[in-house]
Structure formats: C-alpha cells, structure tokens
Amino acid sequence: MIALLLALGSSLAYGCADFLGGLGARKAHVLRTVLIAAPASLAVELLIWPFLGADFSASAVGWGAASGAASAAAFVLLYRTLALGPMNVLSPVTALVSAALPVAVGLLQGEHLGTAGVLGLVLALSAVVLVSAGPGIGAARPSRTALLLAFGAGTAIALQLVCLDRAPSGSGVAPLIVGRAVSSAVTLAAALLLRRRLGEERPAYGISATAGVLDSVANLLFLLAVRDGDLTVVAVITALYPAGTVLLARSVLGERIHRSQLLGLGVAAVAVSLLALA
C-alpha cells in the first residue's frame, strides 16, 4: 500500500511538472526552460542528500548515469514526437510504451500478481491510453517517422524508470543526483550546439524552476516506491501522469476534459483499487 501511494504521488508530480514545463515552453524555447528546470531539480536532490543519504558506489553511479542519459534522450524524442503530431495519437502511444516495458521487465524478474492485480494492471494500461488521448483520436494518421519517434520516446522513459529500479536499494539519492547531473550536462551541450536557434525570448523562471522541483519530487517518490514495491505495479501507476496534466489544464486553463479522458480517470480509479488489493 505504501508503494502504491508513493507511485500515485510520483504520477501526480510528473503530471504537474509536465503541465508547468509546457507552460514555460510556450514563452521561450524548450531548451531555455529546461536549462532553468534542471538546476532547480538538482538543487532539490542535493538538499535532501543529508536526510536520505547517498552511497556513490560503482553500481549506483552506473545506473544513475544510465537513467540520466535515458532521461535526456526521452526529452529530445518526446518533444520531437509531439512537434510532428498528431499529439492525441502519439501521446498515448508514448505513455503506453513507457508503462508496458517496465511491466514486462518486472514480470521477467519474477514478480507475480494475483487475479485482482492482473485485472488492475490491464485496466491501468487502458486508463493510460484513455487519459492521454484527446478528442478525435484516430481522425489523423501519424507518419511512420512520428510513430517510431513515439516508440523511441516511450522506450527512453521506460529505460529511465528501469535504471532507477536497478540502482542499489541502499544507495539513497545517489542515483538521482548522478542522473540529474548527466541529463543536465547533455541538455547544456545540446543548448550550446543549438544556441543560434534558441531565440531571444526569456524563459519563465518561476514556472520553469517549479517544474524542475516537481520533476525531482516525482523521481524521488518513484525511487522510494520501487524500493518498497514491485516495478510491475509502480511503473504502470506512475504512467498515469497525464491525469494530473489533464486536471490542471482544466483548472488553470479552462480546457475541456473530453469524454474519453473522463472515462480514463474512472478506469484509473478502479485499477488503483484493484492493485491495492493485489
């Protein structure tokens, strides 16, 4: 139950971070937004270091660095995917892949679920697609390139989660610190290479920094969740992060929640209840 609650918290934090990151990216180039968010996120992880500890063993550093590289790749692939569109088709593809691959890894590692758990898992994966999908899904066909990028983005997100799961349980926040340092370095390198394309717009400093803080909180909650529970369950609950984005868009921007998304929220609630019983 604790792992489930932590995973729900991680999902909510990821959804809020994505929402704020999206708002920030409207005001300036997305790399400018991330260049503010990444140091803020790293600062949070450094602040919690004295409380949760950090053991920088070879394994913790290795898996942390791998998660950071996967995170940077996910960022590039995801935004390129959504730029090609259509978003209402590609977003659920990415979310579903990011959930399905860690589930497969968890099952291959020998994790087992009862009947309620299996049913909850299927419903949660369905909820990921429904919550992510906008109106008129299927009305527009994505190109083969866009679909490949969507699968690539989902795979990169999944690899980040799997790498965090594989980090030693006694390593504290070391994997998060190393991962954030690596992803920040990759982002900075990309910004330097593309500096002529970044434009002159100033980023929304407060929004971008808050997005980074929330992303760090989400990573921490996910790490704590997989240390207490099964990757199979934690990953699929975390992948419900679009629900937080949808609800914030409704509350802050007045965006309409479409029927399929509302159904997805209901299915997600049932799925979480079943997984709690597993």
Secondary structure, 3 states (H helix, E strand, C coil): CHHHHHHHHHHHHHHHHHHHHHHHHHHCCHHHHHHHHHHHHHHHHHHHHHHHCECCCHHHHHHHHHHHHHHHHHHHHHHHHHHHCCHHHHHHHHHHHHHHHHHHHHHHCCCCCCHHHHHHHHHHHHHHHHHHCCCCCCCCCCCHHHHHHHHHHHHHHHHHHHHHHHCCCCCECHHHHHHHHHHHHHHHHHHHHCHHHCCCCCCCHHHHHHHHHHHHHHHHHHHHHHHHCCHHHHHHHHCCCHHHHHHHHHHHCCCCCCHHHHHHHHHHHHHHHHHHHC
